[in-house]
């Protein structure tokens, strides 16, 4: 797959992980002002551009930001990762999305892929929350929808190891990488437990599930915010039952706008390729729900 020359030439790169694509039709006011894509672990920009093209087709007036997830940087300190991710703020403000007054925009769709994208999204949520707390500004919340593609999974050494080595084609190198990761995994867990004064190690995917369970994950999200989970029975990296258990936990906790979209035979982060019409229908339905939630909230506030 090759991206169109027009799309490629329009991209501006903020840093090695963040790219911004301007609206295909700036005068078009239908849909959100902003879409943020948090790519899967080591996902190539070329592949993520498929989703940019999809969004430009249904919401041509939206700016699309791409934030890549890199495996090696996943082992750095959270503060270091957030510093890199924070560089997205100024370019998006320049594009018209105000972090201090997001209610003056048409809203945002946040679209995360796999556990890797979820981890980066959680860091981004912390950055945005810190910005809004520091300014002390808060108007009415903008429409917001959350799309989760192939996530979250559950902590499993075997599954995580498979995700790390999946891109290595050489059999010998793959075996070496798998063995090395196993050793690193146990060393990391031990070091974490010692640093946390011997409290039990909490896996990264478990922490991600906890983050995604928070109604105020972002300053503008609530229990009513549309959350859509697109997943597959055939996914060998994120087991379908893990996604279903997470959604059941959300509903039990009081989240009222959560829905599952289960594919039968699409691989990990390949559901859109398998059935694009169905995939983008889920996104559009979530956005319509976001507008409805915003409308109800506005009516309640004005009552």
Buried (B, 14 or more C-beta within 10 A) or exposed (E): EEBEEEBEEBBEEBEEBBBBBEBBEEEEEEBBBBBBBBBBBBBEBEBBBEBBBBBBEBBBBBBBBBBBBBEEBBEEEEEEBBEBBBEBBEBBEEBBBBBBBBBEBBBBBBBBBBBBBBBBBBBBBBBBBEBBEEEEBBEBBBBBBBBBBBBBBBBBEEBBBBBBBBEBEEEEEBEEBBEEBBEEBEEBBEEBBEEEEEEEBBBBBEEBBEBBBEBEBBBBBBBBBBBBBBBBEBBEBBBBEBBBBBBEBBEEEEBEBBBBBBBEEBBBBBBBEBBEEEBBEBBBBBBEBBBBBBEEBEEEEEE
